[in-house]
Amino acid sequence: AIQMTQSPSSLSASVGDRVTITCRASQGIRNDLGWYQQKPGKAPKLLIYAASNLQSGVPSRFSGSGSGTDFTLTISSLQPEDFATYYCLQDYNYPRTFGQGTKVEIK
Amino acid sequence: QVQLQESGPGLVKPSETLSLTCTVSGGSISSYYWTWIRQPPGKGLEWIGYIYYSGNINYNPSLKSRVTISIDTSKNQFSLKLSSVTAADTAVYYCAREVVVGARGGFDNWFDPWGQGTLVTVSS
């Protein structure tokens, strides 16, 4: 199975900060990567698919980039509702595998 | 708008079989890949497997010997059975739809929507 490694595992940031989360795949996965946001007690929510495509309804402050093994999720200006845990997910092959998550906390 | 809802017992005894059903409303279960994903308390997400509406299935090798996913298109439902459970199977279980669309000579995939999740505790 492809291993997905996210960094950092957690970060503290302030409202308005630019935040970057990275995800590295153990082998090349083209652009077959999605980003999901999860708030406590809720199901994950799709933010980005195919590495850089913004899901309909997701604010434009979220963006994704990367290809091959290295990917990035960027929040350009952190808002109060963005404090959550973020997961990357490879959909290159089965079994699908997730990163371990990055918890974004309030500084 | 398609919605998913998990249902089933919240408590299962060790060595028994966990059984959950996901009901799809607002759209047909025909087409798409219907998926189960779980999350142990305080931990990350694990993909369990999918069933395609035609019956094609794919399971996570780590669970394959214990997992069965089935579909009932007449009821717009799909189900998960996990046998010989232990405390390690305690988790929130989510059902989700995997969308696959053709794009740029290949396919784009994503999971949307998800059910709200249901906590299953394995305990005597």
Interface residues (C-beta under 8 A of the other chain):
Chain A: A1 R30 D32 G34 Y36 K42 A43 P44 K45 L46 Y49 A50 N53 Q55 Y87 L89 D91 Y94 P95 R96 T97 F98 G99 Q100 G101
Chain B: G44 L45 E46 W47 G49 N58 Y59 N60 P61 S62 Y94 A96 E98 A103 G106 D108 N109 W110 F111 D112 W114 G115 Q116 G117
